[in-house]
Amino acid sequence: MGKLGELGRLVCRGEVPFILRRVRNRMYAVWHMELLEAARTEPLGVRVPEGMTIRDAGAEDVPAIARIWPESFMPSGLRHADAASVITKHMNEAMGCYVLEDSGRVVSVLFIKDAYAWNREPAIEIAKCATDDACRGQGLIGYLIRHAVSAAGEGCRVFAQVMKGNHASVRSFAKAGFRSAGVLESRYLLGLTRYRIVP
């Protein structure tokens, strides 16, 4: 069934308010994210536990990253079986991607992207990070966060956006030396996005 048939089925079921919300969201939307910034108080360089290594990720790591990729990172309408294509897209769009290995097995991943679109000065953003469910609670993502900050070098600001209310992520970033930088407001209108940092 094509898109027109699906639309007709929704109208017949009385889903007009749902359709109008979808149309409005595609034309105009506003969202707010907690903005965190690396405080740069820690010395550069990251020491990881014995048996673990941090390295740049490549295309050959996609299957290993897909194994730990959270369902919540999948775009609407895609199943977890499609994770490899989503990860490949992230890799192509990212400025960098790091993995943490434990005895040669990928247990954590972190993506970096350019934050110039909303910051207007040299800055990067920690865009996505995930840890193997079996390894959660060990602070592994903190090693990757500190590595990303260290790799950015002096003079480059490092940010992270966190969904409001995601206290676990805020704690992880705080342990890695991040502090609150306000709220990033994004306004989307007909394909254009405008950003504003609210202290």
Beta strands, then each sheet from edge to edge (+ up, - down):
strand 1: 28-38
strand 2: 52-56
strand 3: 96-102
strand 4: 105-114
strand 5: 123-131
strand 6: 157-163
strand 7: 178-189
strand 8: 192-198
sheet 1: 2+ 3- 4+ 5- 6- 1+ 7- 8+
end
